[in-house]
Amino acid sequence: MGESKISNVYAQALFEASRDANTLEATATDLAAFTEAMHASRELTAVMYNPRINSATKKNVVAELTQGGDRIFVNGINLLIDKRHSDLLFDLQEQFQRLMQKERQVVEVEVTSAIELSEETKAGIRKRIEDAIGKKVDIKETIRADILGGLVLRFGDVIVDSSLQAKLEQLRVRLAQANIGSE
């Protein structure tokens, strides 16, 4: 089984267990905090990823860092450690977030622009998309100067490209076709 399938199975199991225990928010918060700590600490990541470090040591580190944390979350990480999949924590967190968004009926929309958008602009984009699709929207902003201006919206399999770069490309194609037709 591929790593993404394995992390998906564990994410689904963790999600269902936390939903059954009515601790979805606590589990999501603790999982996000733990993976953020891993991003911030090379040492923690090295411990969790190193197959030579035994399970008991990894569990002690987890216990130390998660004192008072959500029981379902701690049990989930300990299970990953027992099954020698602690290196999948980042993937697990990503999959878990997708499940949470689906549960909350939140659609993640990637908004790409040439410059950073103001909060007011993002709020306007969010509202227009929410009105159009009838779901809550979480905006993930990406800045790419090469689109020159305008926006590219991506959610699910849908891409709406109103960037200046795309419009210039369309104009170039039309001009090329017009030149071919006039010869």
Secondary structure, DSSP 8 states (H G I E B T S, - for coil): --HHHHHHHHHHHHHHHHHHTT-HHHHHHHHHHHHHHHHH-HHHHHHHH-TTS-HHHHHHHHHHHTTT--HHHHHHHHHHHHTT-GGGHHHHHHHHHHHHHHHHTEEEEEEEESS---HHHHHHHHHHHHHHHSSEEEEEEEE-GGG-SSEEEEETTEEEE--HHHHHHHHHHHHHHHHHHH-
